């Protein structure tokens, strides 16, 4: 009986000692248990996604970079074609006009009128072609500034600035398309006038009438082609539409406000709080 009591007392003391004694640093079980929270925390930190403010900015910057490059290259191609067409057509019309005006004496009043019309339209086309060949488009300058800004690190303010430039370019190109449209329609009307007045003079030779029909037909054809092409969107217009369709919405700062009752020994009232 005393031995049993002694064993029981020894067991109780041993259990109490085990509970009260702190774990040693060399205990592998305790080290493993203490290391688990740190490892889990490290994994959580490593898998933490990027801040939501940076994702739309990076996506929109990449998209704008792609579209600005495409619109600039397409604008340069169209500008070269316009320059070649304007200079070639203008020189031909100026030559025809000079030939008709240089006739001495003129064959008839009709041919002299053709010379004036050819010279007027030819000078307009030649001026447009030379301007298209020598100018540097704003798309090229914008792309150069965009590359410098992108190299230094684009910000939300700079991105919004170039978005505004793309919108302004889209509106500018719309106005230019209207100018091309009415210019083409003017050439077509001039061709119709040539075709209508060619058979009127009785003293016109057969060769003059044939040349009048040919020139009038060319005017109508080229004018209607330019008129129809003016309904096609310019590269900057296409870039603006694609950017609006594919861009990500930027996070905005929302306004929130709260109202809570306020009670003190001196009175009661309401307290307001807002977050901008």
HELIX and SHEET records of a PDB file:
HELIX    1   1 UNK A    2  UNK A   20  1                                  19    
HELIX    2   2 UNK A   28  UNK A   46  1                                  19    
HELIX    3   3 UNK A   52  UNK A  102  1                                  51    
HELIX    4   4 UNK A  109  UNK A  134  1                                  26    
HELIX    5   5 UNK A  138  UNK A  152  1                                  15    
HELIX    6   6 UNK A  156  UNK A  198  1                                  43    
HELIX    7   7 UNK A  206  UNK A  229  1                                  24    
HELIX    8   8 UNK A  235  UNK A  246  1                                  12    
SHEET    1   A 2 UNK A 256  UNK A 264  0                                        
SHEET    2   A 2 UNK A 267  UNK A 275 -1                                        
END                                                                             
